[in-house]
Amino acid sequence: MKGRQPTDLMLRCTVLDADGNVKTISGQFRRADLCSEHRLNPRDLRKIDSRVPNLVPTILVRKEAILINILHIRALVKADAVVLFDTYGSADSRLHSVFLYHLEHNLKAKGSNLPYEFRAVESILLSVLSALEAEMVFIRNLVGGLLAELEDDIDHDRFKRLLHYSRRLTGFQNRAKLVEEALEEVLEQDEDLTAMYLSDKKNGTPRTLSDHEELEVLLESFSKQVEEIVNEAENIQSNVQSTQEIVELILDSNRNALLALDLKVSILTMGIGIGTLVAGLFGMNLKSHLEESESAFFVMSLFTIVMAMIFSWGGLRTLARIRKVGLINNSRRHEKKRWLPLPIRGRRSDC
């Protein structure tokens, strides 16, 4: 195994001060310095610095800070500072720029009744919600357009795209559910909600265990909006599944039609073969005492054609009866049980 590189002990961070101004942009900080400055354990930074994509969203509450790891945002929020950790593999610089601009504007708002840390949390959740809504709109347009195309024509390429969009929609749905669960987990813990009032603890006026209505309302509003996105994703997923089932039924119906056509051709071939058998019998070099008859040829030809038609008609009728026997038997079974009382019906069906 390779030794740990010195760069692994460093973190790139953007720091905002108490006035909402950016002090450092993508600065290099040692892990040990961050832990000692913000009174964190080294394991707390592992979640922030993890290079594994699509981690489970978490909101961790510590004595003097709130650690938030949701989608594209990994931040440390304090009563007078916000530290944003650069995420690995993030290619959407526009989304990060919009979030940073909104965070600065929200932190500089002096007329807000919310404390500093709640304004930072609100900006983070707004950015997460905007990212989910943007991806939801994009997927909705993709899936809606494809479903409209499938109503007109079903081909291999469109069905393959439908499967690809279905997997993408499932991944988005899982991410949205994880965000919702992270918010619900915090809302269920009164101790965490009370501990998130960092400004009050810094000023020496800690809140009681049940005095967190302001923060609870803030988190509940975002939780409900995320829940709406999850429900919309579930509705789109159900539409995709219904379309897939309908397409499979259509393909099964076409396959059954082809099988029925093959059987019909086989039955007609059998009828023609019966006529060929008669012709073959008379084609042998044996005397049948019909050689001198003038009408024997026409009689045997008519007999051969009629016999081939009878065999073909009988085979096609048998095929039609076999295809309908399942529905006929089921309907007759229900008709026989209609006159029976309900207890007797159940008793006979159990037997």
Contacts in CASP RR format, 6 or more apart in sequence:
PFRMAT RR
TARGET T0000
AUTHOR 0000-0000-0000
METHOD contacts of the structure
MODEL  1
MKGRQPTDLMLRCTVLDADGNVKTISGQFRRADLCSEHRLNPRDLRKIDS
RVPNLVPTILVRKEAILINILHIRALVKADAVVLFDTYGSADSRLHSVFL
YHLEHNLKAKGSNLPYEFRAVESILLSVLSALEAEMVFIRNLVGGLLAEL
EDDIDHDRFKRLLHYSRRLTGFQNRAKLVEEALEEVLEQDEDLTAMYLSD
KKNGTPRTLSDHEELEVLLESFSKQVEEIVNEAENIQSNVQSTQEIVELI
LDSNRNALLALDLKVSILTMGIGIGTLVAGLFGMNLKSHLEESESAFFVM
SLFTIVMAMIFSWGGLRTLARIRKVGLINNSRRHEKKRWLPLPIRGRRSD
C
9 30 0 8 1.000
9 31 0 8 1.000
9 32 0 8 1.000
10 28 0 8 1.000
10 29 0 8 1.000
10 30 0 8 1.000
10 31 0 8 1.000
11 28 0 8 1.000
11 29 0 8 1.000
11 30 0 8 1.000
11 31 0 8 1.000
11 34 0 8 1.000
11 45 0 8 1.000
11 48 0 8 1.000
11 49 0 8 1.000
11 85 0 8 1.000
11 86 0 8 1.000
12 26 0 8 1.000
12 27 0 8 1.000
12 28 0 8 1.000
12 29 0 8 1.000
12 85 0 8 1.000
12 86 0 8 1.000
13 24 0 8 1.000
13 26 0 8 1.000
13 27 0 8 1.000
13 29 0 8 1.000
13 34 0 8 1.000
13 83 0 8 1.000
13 84 0 8 1.000
13 85 0 8 1.000
13 86 0 8 1.000
14 22 0 8 1.000
14 24 0 8 1.000
14 25 0 8 1.000
14 26 0 8 1.000
14 27 0 8 1.000
14 83 0 8 1.000
14 84 0 8 1.000
14 86 0 8 1.000
14 100 0 8 1.000
15 22 0 8 1.000
15 23 0 8 1.000
15 24 0 8 1.000
15 27 0 8 1.000
15 81 0 8 1.000
15 82 0 8 1.000
15 83 0 8 1.000
15 84 0 8 1.000
16 22 0 8 1.000
16 23 0 8 1.000
16 81 0 8 1.000
16 82 0 8 1.000
16 83 0 8 1.000
16 84 0 8 1.000
16 103 0 8 1.000
16 104 0 8 1.000
16 107 0 8 1.000
17 23 0 8 1.000
17 80 0 8 1.000
17 81 0 8 1.000
18 80 0 8 1.000
18 81 0 8 1.000
18 116 0 8 1.000
19 107 0 8 1.000
19 108 0 8 1.000
20 82 0 8 1.000
20 103 0 8 1.000
20 104 0 8 1.000
20 107 0 8 1.000
20 108 0 8 1.000
21 104 0 8 1.000
21 108 0 8 1.000
22 100 0 8 1.000
22 104 0 8 1.000
26 86 0 8 1.000
31 42 0 8 1.000
31 45 0 8 1.000
31 49 0 8 1.000
34 40 0 8 1.000
34 45 0 8 1.000
34 83 0 8 1.000
35 41 0 8 1.000
35 42 0 8 1.000
35 44 0 8 1.000
35 45 0 8 1.000
38 64 0 8 1.000
38 65 0 8 1.000
38 76 0 8 1.000
38 78 0 8 1.000
38 83 0 8 1.000
39 62 0 8 1.000
39 63 0 8 1.000
39 64 0 8 1.000
39 65 0 8 1.000
40 62 0 8 1.000
40 65 0 8 1.000
40 67 0 8 1.000
40 76 0 8 1.000
44 60 0 8 1.000
44 62 0 8 1.000
44 67 0 8 1.000
47 55 0 8 1.000
47 58 0 8 1.000
47 60 0 8 1.000
47 67 0 8 1.000
47 69 0 8 1.000
48 67 0 8 1.000
48 69 0 8 1.000
48 74 0 8 1.000
48 76 0 8 1.000
48 85 0 8 1.000
49 85 0 8 1.000
51 88 0 8 1.000
53 88 0 8 1.000
53 89 0 8 1.000
54 175 0 8 1.000
55 69 0 8 1.000
56 178 0 8 1.000
56 182 0 8 1.000
57 69 0 8 1.000
57 70 0 8 1.000
57 71 0 8 1.000
57 178 0 8 1.000
57 179 0 8 1.000
57 181 0 8 1.000
57 182 0 8 1.000
58 67 0 8 1.000
58 68 0 8 1.000
58 69 0 8 1.000
58 70 0 8 1.000
58 182 0 8 1.000
59 66 0 8 1.000
59 67 0 8 1.000
59 68 0 8 1.000
59 69 0 8 1.000
59 70 0 8 1.000
59 182 0 8 1.000
59 183 0 8 1.000
59 185 0 8 1.000
59 186 0 8 1.000
59 192 0 8 1.000
60 66 0 8 1.000
60 67 0 8 1.000
60 68 0 8 1.000
60 69 0 8 1.000
61 67 0 8 1.000
61 186 0 8 1.000
61 192 0 8 1.000
61 195 0 8 1.000
61 196 0 8 1.000
63 195 0 8 1.000
63 201 0 8 1.000
64 78 0 8 1.000
64 79 0 8 1.000
64 198 0 8 1.000
64 201 0 8 1.000
64 202 0 8 1.000
65 76 0 8 1.000
65 77 0 8 1.000
65 78 0 8 1.000
65 198 0 8 1.000
66 76 0 8 1.000
66 77 0 8 1.000
66 78 0 8 1.000
66 117 0 8 1.000
66 121 0 8 1.000
66 196 0 8 1.000
66 198 0 8 1.000
67 75 0 8 1.000
67 76 0 8 1.000
67 77 0 8 1.000
68 74 0 8 1.000
68 75 0 8 1.000
68 76 0 8 1.000
68 77 0 8 1.000
68 121 0 8 1.000
68 124 0 8 1.000
70 124 0 8 1.000
70 125 0 8 1.000
70 128 0 8 1.000
70 179 0 8 1.000
70 182 0 8 1.000
71 128 0 8 1.000
71 131 0 8 1.000
71 132 0 8 1.000
71 175 0 8 1.000
71 179 0 8 1.000
72 87 0 8 1.000
72 90 0 8 1.000
72 92 0 8 1.000
72 95 0 8 1.000
72 96 0 8 1.000
72 127 0 8 1.000
72 128 0 8 1.000
72 131 0 8 1.000
73 84 0 8 1.000
73 87 0 8 1.000
73 99 0 8 1.000
73 124 0 8 1.000
73 127 0 8 1.000
73 128 0 8 1.000
74 84 0 8 1.000
74 85 0 8 1.000
74 87 0 8 1.000
75 82 0 8 1.000
75 83 0 8 1.000
75 84 0 8 1.000
75 85 0 8 1.000
75 120 0 8 1.000
75 124 0 8 1.000
76 82 0 8 1.000
76 83 0 8 1.000
76 85 0 8 1.000
77 117 0 8 1.000
77 120 0 8 1.000
77 121 0 8 1.000
77 124 0 8 1.000
77 198 0 8 1.000
78 117 0 8 1.000
78 198 0 8 1.000
79 115 0 8 1.000
79 116 0 8 1.000
79 117 0 8 1.000
79 198 0 8 1.000
79 199 0 8 1.000
79 201 0 8 1.000
79 202 0 8 1.000
80 116 0 8 1.000
80 202 0 8 1.000
82 103 0 8 1.000
82 107 0 8 1.000
82 120 0 8 1.000
84 100 0 8 1.000
90 96 0 8 1.000
95 127 0 8 1.000
95 130 0 8 1.000
95 131 0 8 1.000
98 127 0 8 1.000
98 130 0 8 1.000
99 123 0 8 1.000
99 124 0 8 1.000
99 127 0 8 1.000
102 123 0 8 1.000
102 126 0 8 1.000
102 127 0 8 1.000
103 120 0 8 1.000
103 123 0 8 1.000
103 124 0 8 1.000
103 127 0 8 1.000
106 112 0 8 1.000
106 119 0 8 1.000
106 120 0 8 1.000
106 122 0 8 1.000
106 123 0 8 1.000
107 116 0 8 1.000
107 119 0 8 1.000
107 120 0 8 1.000
107 123 0 8 1.000
109 119 0 8 1.000
112 119 0 8 1.000
114 122 0 8 1.000
114 214 0 8 1.000
114 218 0 8 1.000
115 197 0 8 1.000
115 198 0 8 1.000
115 199 0 8 1.000
115 200 0 8 1.000
116 198 0 8 1.000
116 199 0 8 1.000
117 196 0 8 1.000
117 197 0 8 1.000
117 198 0 8 1.000
117 199 0 8 1.000
118 196 0 8 1.000
118 214 0 8 1.000
118 215 0 8 1.000
118 218 0 8 1.000
121 196 0 8 1.000
121 218 0 8 1.000
122 218 0 8 1.000
125 219 0 8 1.000
125 222 0 8 1.000
128 179 0 8 1.000
129 222 0 8 1.000
129 225 0 8 1.000
129 226 0 8 1.000
129 229 0 8 1.000
132 175 0 8 1.000
132 176 0 8 1.000
132 179 0 8 1.000
132 226 0 8 1.000
132 229 0 8 1.000
133 229 0 8 1.000
135 172 0 8 1.000
136 172 0 8 1.000
136 176 0 8 1.000
136 229 0 8 1.000
136 232 0 8 1.000
136 233 0 8 1.000
139 165 0 8 1.000
139 168 0 8 1.000
139 169 0 8 1.000
139 172 0 8 1.000
139 233 0 8 1.000
139 236 0 8 1.000
140 232 0 8 1.000
140 236 0 8 1.000
142 165 0 8 1.000
143 165 0 8 1.000
143 169 0 8 1.000
143 236 0 8 1.000
143 239 0 8 1.000
143 240 0 8 1.000
146 158 0 8 1.000
146 161 0 8 1.000
146 162 0 8 1.000
146 165 0 8 1.000
147 162 0 8 1.000
147 239 0 8 1.000
147 240 0 8 1.000
147 243 0 8 1.000
149 158 0 8 1.000
150 158 0 8 1.000
150 159 0 8 1.000
150 162 0 8 1.000
150 243 0 8 1.000
150 247 0 8 1.000
154 247 0 8 1.000
154 250 0 8 1.000
154 251 0 8 1.000
159 247 0 8 1.000
162 240 0 8 1.000
162 243 0 8 1.000
162 244 0 8 1.000
162 247 0 8 1.000
163 244 0 8 1.000
165 240 0 8 1.000
166 237 0 8 1.000
166 240 0 8 1.000
166 241 0 8 1.000
166 244 0 8 1.000
169 233 0 8 1.000
169 236 0 8 1.000
169 237 0 8 1.000
169 240 0 8 1.000
170 237 0 8 1.000
172 233 0 8 1.000
173 230 0 8 1.000
173 233 0 8 1.000
173 234 0 8 1.000
173 237 0 8 1.000
176 226 0 8 1.000
176 229 0 8 1.000
176 230 0 8 1.000
176 233 0 8 1.000
177 230 0 8 1.000
179 226 0 8 1.000
180 223 0 8 1.000
180 226 0 8 1.000
180 227 0 8 1.000
180 230 0 8 1.000
183 219 0 8 1.000
183 222 0 8 1.000
183 223 0 8 1.000
183 226 0 8 1.000
184 223 0 8 1.000
186 192 0 8 1.000
186 193 0 8 1.000
186 219 0 8 1.000
187 193 0 8 1.000
187 216 0 8 1.000
187 219 0 8 1.000
187 220 0 8 1.000
187 223 0 8 1.000
190 209 0 8 1.000
190 210 0 8 1.000
190 212 0 8 1.000
191 209 0 8 1.000
193 212 0 8 1.000
193 215 0 8 1.000
193 216 0 8 1.000
193 219 0 8 1.000
194 206 0 8 1.000
194 207 0 8 1.000
194 208 0 8 1.000
194 209 0 8 1.000
194 210 0 8 1.000
194 211 0 8 1.000
194 212 0 8 1.000
195 201 0 8 1.000
196 212 0 8 1.000
196 215 0 8 1.000
197 206 0 8 1.000
197 207 0 8 1.000
197 212 0 8 1.000
197 215 0 8 1.000
200 206 0 8 1.000
200 207 0 8 1.000
260 319 0 8 1.000
260 323 0 8 1.000
263 319 0 8 1.000
264 316 0 8 1.000
264 319 0 8 1.000
267 312 0 8 1.000
267 315 0 8 1.000
267 316 0 8 1.000
267 319 0 8 1.000
268 312 0 8 1.000
270 311 0 8 1.000
270 312 0 8 1.000
270 315 0 8 1.000
271 308 0 8 1.000
271 309 0 8 1.000
271 311 0 8 1.000
271 312 0 8 1.000
272 308 0 8 1.000
272 312 0 8 1.000
273 308 0 8 1.000
274 307 0 8 1.000
274 308 0 8 1.000
274 311 0 8 1.000
275 304 0 8 1.000
275 305 0 8 1.000
275 307 0 8 1.000
275 308 0 8 1.000
278 300 0 8 1.000
278 303 0 8 1.000
278 304 0 8 1.000
278 307 0 8 1.000
279 304 0 8 1.000
282 288 0 8 1.000
282 290 0 8 1.000
282 300 0 8 1.000
290 296 0 8 1.000
290 300 0 8 1.000
337 345 0 8 1.000
337 348 0 8 1.000
340 348 0 8 1.000
END
